[in-house]
Structure formats: C-alpha cells, structure tokens
Amino acid sequence: MRAASVAISNFQFRFTSRGFDGEDAFMQFSCMSKTITIDDDVYKTLSSLKQGAGDSFTKVLRRHVVKPAETAGELLDAYENAPPPKVDPVILDCLLKERGRRSRGRK
C-alpha cells in the first residue's frame, strides 16, 4: 500500500498502512482547483506572462482578464482600483521632451 502524506497547519504527517509518522514528505491537497482544456498557443501565452516561479496561472488570469463593466460606476471603480500602467522611463522621457513640437508635415 502506498503512503500518503498531508500537511495540516505547520505539522506534517505521513499516513501508511500502519498509521502515521512525522516524516518530512508531504502532499498538498486542494479542493478548489478546476481542470480546463486550452490550446498549446494559449498555454505558451499564459506561460510567458508568468512573473517568476511563484506566479500561478490563476494570478496571471486575474491580472490580465477583466470582467467588462456593466455600468459607468463599475467602470469608474475599475479605473480607480487599477494599478498604474508599466511605462518604460526612457520612452516616457523621450515623449515628454518631444511634446509640443510640430511635425514637418506629410508629403
């Protein structure tokens, strides 16, 4: 019979056919996960959006998928709660320096 391990709070137990012991090995149980099927190109896109080893696909989806606002109030709430956009400081500085200059016109 295989042994199953579980971590409860900060305690780790290993269940065997004879009971349990205090070995360090443990298995994580999650009751809230769901399985979805996605295409390979979508998987690659999600993987590329992860921000490090501790980042999960759930966090990626929460950052990038936003429920459309149904009212102006929801839109305002979303705008006020959104983090500031990520801006490249070099490009921003270049834009600010060029601001107010007129173009040479179209040919």
Order of alpha helices (4+ residues) and beta strands (2+ residues): beta-beta-beta-alpha-alpha-alpha-alpha
